[in-house]
């Protein structure tokens, strides 16, 4: 198979660019010029500039697992941070176009019991839905469960209590483990959940997709790819096209083989491999935009592991990948975001061990040089969302263990 390769030895490095400023001259989470000028309040477009802001400066250390979403006026960031009992809780903050806090960090859960990690967020109409995986610490086959809660755009809860996602299969509820949740907004209202759940017939985790309505109530039974015994399905990601078409990507890892990304529209047709000609691939994200169905993943050709990007609307036989990689380096953990006219990807390039460079690249314009945002960050997956025009917002952790702090970065591509 032909792979279209883009060398990135001449990355646009902005990690130490004097033109990239922390808000207010320091990472204090607010901009120094966010007020009104003589002509009245600044618009979002006027406030946008490349800057880095702290997101929870006064919170405890070890802030990780960010997810982000643009609500049309501001940026939501959800993340994990530790509580006084040494477990993690889910927090959220809402940020303006200057990085200033419109809603200060607040606890998402109504009930903070359990170890709560890996949040996801999606916005449908006026409803913000946050979901996460919670470990009750009891062990067994049902200690991991997905919970969620809905909010208005200003951060006001619209559900009094956290809801547990209990999916069904062939009419019977699955009460065993659910984990690794991701979300997508559904056209016309509501949301899709995807993740992995323990299916006794397979004796392994299997991918699923579950729709809920705008109020958070289950809408029908979960749908799933074909069940495979002794094969683990994990790392699920989903997006929904404006016409309602689904694209689910997941890692398929047999007990006796290498992992590969599989794609399915969940329409009854068999899942297909994301691309031919690689020895293994994993960790995909997906996004519909402009008639394309973009898939980004880490792929290995037997020697190098690089970031690969494909348009899955092309037939598999003629599907080619754009490759973002540097010889001898490992690229991984891609996250996609779409705007009205463009798609971007945030990803890591390993430096050593747990330490990585953080890069952002245009998916839809390969003439734009990938940008190095940070030269050394921990390997907690970044998050990205489109804001307005050429501006994107990326959230990620910085610092040395255990002093990880969450920041947000406005980037112009």
C-alpha positions in Angstrom: 0.0 0.0 0.0 1.2 3.5 -0.8 1.9 5.7 2.2 2.1 9.5 1.5 4.9 10.6 3.8 5.4 14.1 5.2 8.8 14.7 6.8 8.6 17.0 9.9 12.2 17.6 10.6 11.5 21.4 10.2 8.7 21.7 12.7 7.4 25.1 13.7 8.6 25.2 17.3 6.7 27.7 19.5 7.5 26.2 22.9 9.8 29.1 23.8 8.4 31.7 21.4 8.4 35.1 23.0 5.2 35.8 21.0 3.4 33.1 23.0 2.5 34.6 26.4 1.0 33.3 29.6 -2.2 35.1 30.5 -1.6 38.2 32.6 2.2 37.8 32.2 2.0 34.6 34.3 0.0 31.4 34.4 -2.7 32.9 36.5 -5.6 31.9 34.3 -6.7 35.4 33.3 -5.7 37.8 30.6 -4.3 41.2 31.4 -6.3 43.0 28.7 -9.5 41.2 29.0 -11.6 44.2 29.9 -13.4 46.7 27.8 -11.7 49.3 25.6 -13.1 52.6 24.6 -15.2 51.0 22.0 -16.9 48.6 24.4 -16.3 44.9 25.4 -13.8 43.0 23.2 -15.2 40.3 21.0 -13.9 36.7 21.1 -12.2 37.3 17.8 -10.4 40.4 19.2 -9.3 38.5 22.3 -7.8 35.5 20.6 -4.1 35.3 20.5 -1.5 32.6 21.1 -1.1 32.3 24.9 -0.8 29.6 27.6 -3.0 29.7 30.7 -3.1 27.8 33.9 -6.5 26.1 34.4 -6.5 25.3 38.1 -3.7 27.2 39.7 -5.0 26.9 43.2 -6.0 23.2 43.0 -4.0 20.3 44.2 -1.2 18.9 42.1 -1.6 15.9 39.8 -4.1 17.5 37.4 -4.4 15.1 34.4 -6.8 13.5 31.8 -8.1 16.6 30.1 -11.0 16.8 27.7 -12.2 20.0 26.0 -15.2 21.4 24.0 -16.2 24.7 22.6 -19.8 25.7 23.4 -20.1 28.6 20.9 -19.0 31.2 23.4 -16.4 29.6 25.6 -14.2 26.6 26.2 -15.1 23.8 28.6 -12.3 21.8 30.2 -12.9 18.7 32.3 -10.2 16.8 34.0 -9.2 14.6 36.9 -7.6 16.0 40.1 -6.9 14.3 43.5 -9.1 14.7 46.6 -8.1 14.6 50.2 -8.5 10.8 50.3 -5.9 10.2 47.6 -8.4 9.3 44.9 -9.4 11.4 41.9 -12.5 13.4 41.3 -13.7 15.1 38.1 -13.5 18.9 37.8 -14.6 21.3 35.1 -13.9 25.0 34.3 -15.3 27.2 31.5 -12.9 29.7 29.9 -13.3 32.7 27.7 -11.5 33.5 24.5 -8.8 35.3 26.5 -8.3 32.3 28.8 -10.0 33.9 31.8 -12.2 31.8 34.0 -15.9 32.4 33.3 -16.7 29.5 35.6 -14.1 28.7 38.2 -13.1 25.0 38.7 -15.9 23.0 40.2 -16.6 19.4 41.1 -18.7 17.6 38.4 -19.9 14.7 40.5 -22.8 15.0 42.9 -21.3 12.0 44.7 -17.5 12.1 44.9 -17.2 8.5 46.1 -14.9 6.2 44.1 -11.7 6.9 42.1 -12.9 8.9 39.1 -10.8 9.3 36.0 -10.7 9.8 32.2 -13.5 12.2 31.7 -15.1 13.0 28.3 -17.3 15.9 27.3 -19.8 16.7 24.5 -22.2 19.5 23.9 -25.6 19.1 22.1 -27.8 22.2 21.9 -27.8 23.8 25.3 -26.9 20.6 27.1 -23.3 19.8 28.3 -22.7 16.2 29.1 -19.7 15.0 31.1 -18.9 11.3 31.6 -16.2 9.5 33.4 -15.0 6.0 34.6 -15.3 5.3 38.3 -13.5 2.5 40.3 -15.3 1.7 43.5 -12.2 -0.1 44.8 -14.0 -3.3 45.5 -12.4 -5.4 42.8 -14.3 -8.2 41.1 -15.9 -7.9 37.7 -18.1 -4.8 38.3 -15.8 -2.3 40.0 -15.4 -0.2 36.9 -18.5 1.7 35.8 -19.3 4.8 33.7 -21.1 7.7 35.3 -22.3 10.9 33.8 -24.1 14.2 34.5 -25.6 17.0 32.5 -25.2 20.8 32.8 -26.4 24.0 31.3 -23.8 26.0 29.4 -23.2 28.2 32.4 -22.2 25.2 34.5 -25.5 24.8 36.4 -26.3 21.1 36.9 -29.4 19.9 35.2 -29.3 16.4 36.8 -29.5 16.4 40.6 -27.5 13.1 40.8 -24.9 11.3 38.8 -26.3 8.6 36.5 -24.7 5.3 35.9 -24.6 4.0 32.4 -26.0 0.5 32.4 -26.1 -0.8 28.8 -28.1 -3.8 27.7 -27.2 -6.6 25.3 -29.9 -8.9 23.7 -32.4 -7.6 26.2 -30.3 -8.2 29.3 -28.4 -5.5 31.3 -24.7 -5.7 31.4 -23.8 -5.2 35.1 -20.1 -6.0 34.7 -17.4 -3.5 34.0 -17.7 -0.5 31.6 -14.7 1.7 31.0 -12.9 4.0 28.7 -15.8 6.3 27.8 -15.9 8.8 24.8 -18.7 11.0 23.7 -20.2 12.6 20.6 -23.2 14.9 20.1 -26.0 13.5 18.1 -27.7 15.6 15.4 -31.1 16.8 16.6 -30.2 16.4 20.3 -28.8 13.7 22.5 -25.4 12.0 22.7 -23.6 8.8 21.8 -21.4 7.0 24.4 -18.7 4.6 23.3 -16.3 2.5 25.4 -15.6 -1.1 26.3 -17.7 -3.4 28.4 -17.1 -6.9 29.8 -19.1 -9.4 27.8 -19.1 -12.9 29.3 -19.6 -14.6 25.9 -16.3 -13.2 24.7 -14.4 -13.4 28.1 -12.9 -10.1 27.1 -13.8 -6.4 26.9 -15.9 -5.6 23.8 -16.7 -2.2 22.2 -20.2 -0.7 22.3 -22.1 2.4 21.4 -25.1 3.7 23.4 -27.3 6.6 22.6 -28.9 8.8 25.3 -31.4 11.6 24.8 -30.8 15.2 25.7 -32.0 14.6 29.2 -29.5 11.7 29.7 -32.1 8.9 29.4 -31.1 5.7 27.5 -32.4 5.7 24.0 -32.7 2.1 23.0 -30.2 -0.8 23.5 -26.5 -0.5 22.9 -25.2 -1.5 19.5 -21.8 -3.2 19.0 -19.4 -4.6 16.5 -19.4 -8.4 16.1 -18.4 -10.1 19.4 -15.1 -12.0 19.2 -14.0 -14.6 21.8 -10.5 -14.2 23.1 -10.2 -10.8 21.4 -10.1 -7.6 23.4 -11.8 -4.5 21.9 -10.8 -1.3 23.5 -9.9 2.4 23.0 -13.2 3.2 21.2 -13.8 6.5 19.6 -16.8 7.8 17.7 -18.1 10.7 15.7 -21.5 11.4 14.1 -22.0 13.0 10.7 -24.6 15.8 10.2 -26.8 13.2 8.5 -26.6 10.9 11.5 -24.0 8.4 10.1 -21.8 6.9 12.7 -18.1 6.1 12.6 -16.7 3.9 15.4 -13.0 3.1 15.6 -11.6 0.6 18.1 -8.5 -1.4 18.8 -8.9 -5.1 18.1 -6.2 -7.1 20.0 -6.3 -10.9 19.8 -4.6 -12.8 22.5 -2.1 -14.2 20.1 -1.5 -11.2 17.7 -0.8 -7.5 17.2 -3.4 -4.9 17.7 -5.1 -3.2 14.8 -7.6 -0.4 14.4 -11.0 -1.5 13.1 -13.7 0.9 11.7 -17.4 0.3 11.5 -20.5 2.4 10.8 -22.5 0.0 13.1 -24.9 -0.5 10.2 -24.6 -4.3 10.0 -21.7 -4.4 7.6 -18.5 -6.1 8.8 -15.8 -3.8 10.4 -12.8 -3.1 8.2 -9.2 -2.6 9.0 -8.3 1.1 9.0 -5.5 0.7 6.4 -3.5 -2.1 4.8 0.2 -2.6 4.8 1.1 -1.9 8.5 2.2 -4.5 11.0 0.1 -3.0 13.8 -1.8 0.2 14.7 -3.8 1.5 17.7 -5.2 4.4 19.6 -7.4 6.0 16.9 -9.5 9.1 17.0 -12.2 9.9 14.4 -13.8 13.1 13.0 -16.3 13.8 10.2 -15.6 17.1 8.3 -16.3 18.4 4.9 -17.4 15.1 3.4 -14.4 13.3 4.8 -14.2 10.8 7.7 -10.8 11.4 9.2 -9.0 8.8 11.3 -5.7 9.4 13.1 -3.8 6.6 14.8 -0.3 5.4 15.7 0.8 2.9 13.1 3.9 0.6 12.9 5.5 -0.5 9.6 7.7 -3.0 11.4 10.4 -0.4 12.0 8.9 3.0 12.7 5.8 4.0 14.7 4.4 7.2 13.3 1.2 9.2 13.3 -1.0 8.1 10.4 -4.0 10.0 9.1 -6.5 8.6 6.5 -9.8 9.6 5.0 -12.0 6.5 5.6 -14.5 7.5 2.9 -11.9 6.2 0.4 -12.2 2.5 -0.5 -9.7 0.4 1.5 -8.0 -0.8 -1.7 -7.1 2.8 -2.6 -6.9 4.3 0.8 -3.6 6.1 1.5 -2.2 7.6 4.7 -0.5 10.8 5.4 2.4 10.0 7.8 3.7 12.5 10.4 6.9 11.1 11.8 10.5 11.6 12.5 13.0 8.7 11.9 13.8 6.9 15.1 11.0 8.6 17.1 7.7 7.4 18.3 4.5 9.4 17.5 1.4 8.5 19.4 -1.8 9.6 21.3 -3.6 11.6 18.5 -6.7 13.7 19.2 -8.7 15.3 16.5 -10.9 18.4 16.4 -12.9 19.9 13.6 -13.9 23.4 12.7 -16.2 24.6 9.9 -13.4 24.6 7.4 -10.5 22.7 8.9 -9.5 19.7 11.0 -6.5 19.6 13.4 -4.7 16.9 15.4 -2.7 17.2 18.6 -0.3 14.4 19.3 2.9 13.3 21.1 6.4 12.5 19.9 8.3 10.5 22.5 11.5 12.1 23.9 12.3 9.4 26.5 10.2 7.2 28.7 7.2 9.1 29.9 8.3 12.4 28.4 7.1 13.7 25.1 7.0 16.7 22.7 3.5 18.0 22.1 2.7 18.9 18.5 -0.3 20.2 16.6 -0.8 19.7 12.9 -3.4 20.6 10.3 -5.2 17.5 8.9 -6.9 19.3 6.0 -3.9 21.4 4.9 -0.7 19.4 4.7 1.2 22.6 3.6 0.9 23.9 7.2 4.0 22.9 9.1 3.3 20.9 12.3 3.8 23.1 15.4 5.8 22.0 18.5 3.9 23.4 21.4 6.0 21.9 24.2 9.3 20.1 24.2 8.8 18.1 27.4 5.4 17.1 28.8 4.1 13.9 30.5 2.3 11.3 28.4 -1.2 12.1 29.5 -3.1 12.4 26.3 -3.8 16.0 25.1 -7.2 17.4 24.2 -8.0 19.8 21.4 -11.0 21.8 20.2 -11.6 24.4 17.5 -12.4 27.9 18.8 -12.8 30.3 16.0 -11.2 31.0 12.6 -7.6 29.7 12.6 -7.5 29.3 16.4 -7.6 26.1 18.4 -7.4 25.3 22.1 -5.2 22.5 23.4 -5.2 21.3 27.0 -2.5 19.1 28.6 -0.4 18.5 31.7 3.0 20.0 32.4 5.5 19.4 35.2 7.3 16.6 36.9 5.6 13.7 38.7 3.6 14.2 40.9 3.5 17.9 40.4 1.4 17.8 37.2 -0.5 21.0 36.4 -3.1 21.4 33.7 -2.7 24.2 31.2 -4.5 25.4 28.1 -2.9 26.8 25.0 -4.4 28.9 22.2 -2.8 28.0 18.9 -3.1 29.6 15.5 -2.7 27.2 12.5 
